[in-house]
Amino acid sequence: MKLAEEEREKKGKALLTQIRHTSSQNYTRITMDLSTDIRFETRVLKEEPSKGLPPRIYVDLLGARLGMSGSQPIVVEDRLLKQVRVGQFSQDVVRVVLDMSSLAGHKAFLLPDPYRLVIDIQGQKGGEGLAALEKKRDSAPPPKALKPVTPGLRKIVLDPGHGGKDPGAIGVNGILEKDIVLAVAKKLAKRLRAELGIQVVLTREDDSFIPLEDRTAVANAEDADLFISLHVNSSPNPEAKGVETYYLDNTTDEASIRLAARENSTSRRSISDLQFILSDLTQNSKLEDSITLAHRLHSSVVSHVGQKRGAVKDLGVKKALFYVLVGARMPSVLVELFFITHKIEGRALARRAYQDTLVEALVEGIKKYQDSTQVVKDL
């Protein structure tokens, strides 16, 4: 009888099933995969040299059980984080301890569907790039013969949405969002390197699945100057068409909430639940720059594609809670490049010449963004 009661008790608790990390010299992201929603508490413990103890962050997962091995520490050994220790602290609490080497600040937030707790750890500025990344990615340096046309923009991370088991939207003649945006991202990366001398990193270079929070972690770990997530739109209304661009912020606009729910692969209710959780994360010093970037990219796509391919329906620059933008430490936007489900736009998106036009427009938008920010710096 006692065993049966214990099994029922376990079923009612959240399980911590995996801990992942992405590291660089001045940034580390820890992601804890959970079976369900959970309450948590974080604390910072100062270094205790007399006891040989480093500074620590510990996270208590309340009402949780350990669903992974906790017998050995997870060794990280980057500039910020030495190791992660995990154990069943009490019957109802799993404790995760981060043994730090350096710490300037940290943020913690919970993402649903599937649930994962993300801890972003910041170090002092001045890191020298990536110490270790779990995923291979393209980080080729700019051509040595070229001087950047856009001083100040060293590196851009491009994020082709979806991939692998997540095809994204399915359009006319069965074309897939994940294929369209990967093709556009690769073309865009090539143009930015060749013409502007900018380093470009892709969050994925092939048809692989990458969790949304890991994409932002790539941008942070690379210490990128811009993060641009590329998508194409879809709608059950086959007449829906046009282009719209988003930055991260709370919103009450129902259409934006529904779109974010679709791109986040989550429910509409989960988006509403996140409004208060993410409010402090969206109010950062990069918000105004993100808005500027969104407007420059958006206006360039509308005008350039309009001139080359005919009138474009302008759906505007908007705000929404896209998980892929949460926690980004640089100006970041998500661009919805037309509707894959519209019979004309969908067919056009599959054509190389049309993709080239989109790339030209995005390059133009990045140039305009740099010009506008450079003017402000020179004032």
C-alpha positions in Angstrom: 0.0 0.0 0.0 2.8 2.3 0.9 4.5 1.7 -2.5 1.3 2.5 -4.4 0.9 5.8 -2.5 4.5 6.7 -3.3 3.9 6.0 -7.0 0.8 8.3 -7.0 2.9 10.9 -5.2 5.6 10.8 -7.9 3.0 11.1 -10.7 1.8 14.4 -9.4 5.3 16.0 -9.4 7.2 17.6 -12.2 10.3 15.7 -13.4 13.6 17.3 -14.3 14.7 15.1 -17.2 17.7 16.9 -18.7 20.1 19.8 -18.3 21.7 21.5 -21.4 24.2 24.3 -21.7 25.6 26.8 -24.3 28.7 28.6 -23.4 31.0 31.5 -24.4 33.6 33.7 -22.7 31.0 36.1 -21.2 27.7 34.3 -21.4 26.3 30.9 -20.4 22.7 29.6 -20.8 21.5 26.6 -18.8 18.3 25.0 -19.9 16.4 22.5 -17.7 13.9 20.3 -19.4 10.8 19.6 -17.3 7.8 17.4 -17.7 5.3 20.1 -16.6 4.8 23.5 -15.1 6.7 24.3 -11.9 7.4 26.9 -9.3 11.1 27.7 -8.7 13.3 29.9 -6.5 16.8 31.1 -7.2 19.5 32.3 -4.8 23.0 33.6 -5.1 25.7 32.5 -2.6 28.9 34.6 -2.4 32.3 33.0 -2.6 33.6 31.6 0.7 37.5 31.4 0.3 38.0 30.1 3.8 35.9 27.0 2.9 37.2 26.7 -0.6 33.7 27.4 -2.0 33.2 29.4 -5.3 30.3 31.8 -5.9 27.1 29.7 -6.5 23.7 30.1 -7.9 21.2 27.5 -6.7 17.8 26.8 -8.1 15.2 25.0 -6.1 12.5 23.3 -8.2 9.5 23.1 -6.0 7.2 20.1 -6.1 9.7 18.2 -8.3 11.5 14.9 -8.6 14.7 14.0 -10.3 14.1 12.3 -13.6 17.8 12.1 -14.6 21.0 10.9 -13.0 22.4 13.2 -10.4 25.3 11.1 -9.3 28.0 13.0 -11.2 28.3 16.8 -11.8 27.9 18.1 -15.3 31.3 19.6 -16.1 31.2 22.9 -18.1 34.5 24.7 -17.3 33.9 27.7 -19.4 34.9 31.2 -18.2 31.8 31.6 -16.1 30.5 28.2 -15.0 32.6 25.4 -13.6 30.0 22.7 -13.2 26.4 21.9 -12.5 25.4 19.7 -9.6 21.9 18.3 -9.2 20.1 16.3 -6.5 16.9 15.5 -4.7 17.3 18.0 -1.9 14.1 16.9 -0.2 11.0 14.8 -1.0 9.5 17.8 -2.8 12.5 19.8 -4.0 15.1 19.2 -6.6 18.1 21.5 -6.1 20.4 22.5 -9.0 23.6 24.2 -8.0 25.7 26.2 -10.4 29.4 26.4 -9.3 30.6 29.7 -10.8 34.0 31.1 -11.7 32.6 34.5 -12.5 29.3 36.2 -12.2 28.0 39.7 -13.2 24.3 38.9 -13.2 21.7 36.3 -14.1 18.0 35.9 -15.2 15.7 33.0 -14.9 12.5 32.4 -16.9 10.1 29.5 -17.6 9.0 28.6 -21.1 6.0 26.2 -21.7 5.1 23.5 -24.2 7.3 21.7 -23.5 8.3 23.3 -20.2 11.9 24.3 -19.7 13.5 26.6 -17.1 16.2 28.8 -18.6 19.0 30.5 -16.6 21.0 33.2 -18.4 24.3 34.0 -16.8 26.2 37.1 -17.7 29.9 37.8 -17.1 31.9 40.9 -17.7 32.1 42.3 -21.2 35.2 41.6 -23.3 35.0 37.9 -24.0 36.8 36.5 -27.0 33.9 34.5 -28.5 32.8 31.0 -28.1 34.5 28.6 -25.7 32.2 25.7 -26.5 29.0 25.3 -28.5 27.1 22.0 -28.7 25.9 22.5 -32.3 28.1 23.1 -35.3 27.4 26.4 -37.1 28.8 28.6 -39.8 31.1 31.2 -38.3 33.5 31.9 -41.2 35.3 35.2 -40.9 34.7 38.0 -43.4 36.8 38.1 -46.5 40.2 39.7 -45.5 40.3 41.7 -48.7 37.2 43.6 -47.8 36.7 46.3 -45.3 33.3 46.4 -43.7 31.0 49.0 -45.3 29.1 49.1 -42.1 31.5 50.0 -39.2 30.2 48.8 -35.9 28.4 45.7 -37.2 30.9 42.9 -36.6 28.7 39.9 -36.5 25.0 39.0 -37.2 23.3 35.8 -36.3 20.6 34.7 -38.7 18.0 32.2 -37.6 16.2 30.2 -40.3 13.0 29.2 -38.5 11.8 25.7 -37.8 13.8 22.7 -39.2 14.0 18.9 -38.8 10.9 17.5 -37.3 9.3 20.9 -37.3 8.5 21.8 -40.9 6.8 25.1 -40.0 4.0 26.2 -42.3 3.1 24.1 -45.4 2.3 26.1 -48.5 1.0 25.7 -52.0 2.3 22.6 -53.8 3.5 21.3 -50.5 6.4 23.7 -50.1 7.8 23.9 -46.5 8.6 27.0 -44.5 11.7 25.4 -43.1 13.2 24.9 -46.6 12.3 28.4 -47.8 13.8 30.3 -44.9 17.0 28.2 -44.9 17.6 29.0 -48.5 17.0 32.7 -47.9 19.3 32.7 -44.8 22.2 31.1 -46.7 21.9 33.5 -49.6 21.7 36.4 -47.1 24.7 35.2 -45.2 26.8 35.0 -48.4 25.8 38.6 -49.5 26.5 40.1 -46.1 30.0 38.5 -45.9 30.9 39.4 -49.5 29.5 42.9 -49.7 29.6 44.2 -46.1 32.5 42.2 -44.7 30.3 41.1 -41.7 30.7 37.8 -39.9 27.5 35.8 -40.1 26.5 32.8 -38.0 23.5 30.6 -38.9 21.6 28.9 -36.0 21.2 26.0 -38.4 22.9 25.2 -41.7 20.8 22.1 -42.6 17.5 20.5 -42.0 18.0 20.0 -38.3 15.7 20.7 -35.3 17.0 23.3 -32.8 14.9 24.3 -29.7 13.8 28.0 -29.8 15.8 28.9 -26.6 19.0 27.4 -28.1 18.7 29.7 -31.1 18.8 32.8 -28.9 21.6 31.2 -26.9 23.7 31.0 -30.1 23.3 34.8 -30.6 24.2 35.6 -27.0 27.1 33.2 -27.0 28.4 34.6 -30.2 28.1 38.1 -28.8 26.3 39.1 -32.0 25.4 42.7 -32.9 22.1 41.7 -34.4 19.8 38.7 -34.2 17.3 38.2 -37.1 14.9 35.3 -37.2 13.5 34.5 -40.6 10.0 33.0 -41.2 7.3 32.9 -43.8 3.7 33.4 -42.8 0.6 31.2 -43.2 -3.2 31.5 -42.7 -6.3 29.3 -43.0 -7.6 32.2 -45.2 -6.0 31.5 -48.6 -6.4 35.2 -49.5 -4.2 36.4 -46.6 -1.0 38.0 -48.0 1.7 40.6 -47.2 4.7 41.1 -45.0 5.0 41.9 -41.3 7.9 42.3 -38.9 8.0 41.8 -35.1 10.0 42.8 -32.1 9.6 41.3 -28.6 7.2 43.0 -26.2 3.9 42.4 -24.5 0.8 42.8 -26.6 -3.0 42.6 -26.4 -3.4 42.3 -30.2 -5.2 39.0 -30.8 -3.7 38.3 -34.2 -0.2 38.8 -32.9 -0.9 36.5 -29.9 -2.2 33.8 -32.3 0.9 34.1 -34.6 3.3 33.9 -31.6 1.5 30.8 -30.3 1.9 29.2 -33.7 5.6 30.1 -34.1 6.3 29.1 -30.5 4.5 25.7 -31.0 2.4 26.4 -28.0 -1.2 27.3 -27.0 -2.8 30.7 -27.0 -3.3 30.4 -23.3 0.4 29.9 -22.7 1.1 33.2 -24.4 -1.3 35.0 -22.1 0.3 33.3 -19.1 3.7 34.5 -20.1 2.7 38.2 -20.3 3.7 39.0 -16.7 6.6 36.5 -16.6 8.4 38.1 -19.5 7.6 41.7 -18.8 10.9 42.4 -17.1 12.8 40.6 -19.8 11.3 42.7 -22.6 12.1 46.0 -21.0 15.8 46.2 -21.8 18.1 48.7 -23.2 18.0 47.1 -26.7 14.2 47.5 -27.1 14.5 50.9 -29.0 17.2 49.5 -31.2 15.0 46.4 -31.9 12.2 48.7 -33.0 14.5 50.6 -35.2 15.8 47.4 -36.8 12.3 46.1 -37.4 11.2 49.3 -39.1 14.4 49.5 -41.3 14.1 45.8 -42.4 10.3 46.1 -42.9 10.3 49.2 -45.0 13.1 47.9 -47.2 11.3 44.7 -47.9 8.0 46.5 -48.7 9.7 49.1 -51.0 12.3 46.9 -52.7 10.1 43.9 -53.3 7.3 46.3 -54.4 9.6 47.9 -57.0 10.9 44.7 -58.3 7.9 42.4 -58.1 4.8 44.5 -57.8 2.7 46.0 -55.0 3.3 44.5 -51.6 0.6 44.5 -48.9 2.2 46.2 -45.8 1.0 44.5 -42.6 3.2 46.7 -40.5 5.7 46.4 -37.6 4.2 44.8 -34.6 5.1 43.4 -31.2 4.6 39.9 -29.8 6.0 37.3 -27.4 8.1 35.1 -29.6 10.2 32.7 -27.5 13.0 32.8 -30.0 13.6 36.5 -29.1 13.4 36.1 -25.3 16.6 36.8 -23.5 18.5 38.2 -26.6 21.2 40.6 -25.5 21.2 42.5 -28.8 18.7 44.2 -31.1 16.5 41.3 -32.3 13.5 40.9 -34.7 11.4 38.2 -36.4 10.5 38.8 -40.0 7.5 37.1 -41.6 8.4 37.2 -45.3 5.0 36.9 -47.0 2.4 34.1 -47.0 3.4 30.6 -48.1 -0.3 29.7 -48.2 -1.2 32.5 -50.7 -1.3 31.0 -54.2 0.8 33.8 -55.7 3.1 34.6 -52.8 3.6 30.9 -52.1 4.7 30.1 -55.6 7.0 33.1 -55.7 8.7 32.1 -52.4 9.8 28.8 -54.0 11.6 30.6 -56.8 15.3 31.4 -56.6 14.9 34.8 -58.3 12.3 35.9 -55.8 14.4 34.7 -52.9 17.3 36.8 -54.3 15.0 39.8 -54.3 14.1 39.2 -50.6 17.8 39.0 -49.8 18.6 42.3 -51.6 15.8 43.9 -49.6 17.1 42.5 -46.3 20.7 43.6 -47.1 19.3 47.1 -47.8 17.5 47.1 -44.5 20.6 46.2 -42.6 22.5 49.0 -44.3 19.8 51.5 -43.4 19.7 50.3 -39.8 23.5 50.8 -39.5 23.3 54.2 -41.1 20.6 55.4 -38.7 22.4 54.1 -35.6 25.7 55.5 -36.7 24.1 59.0 -37.1 22.9 58.7 -33.4 26.4 57.7 -32.3 28.0 60.6 -34.1 25.7 63.2 -32.5 
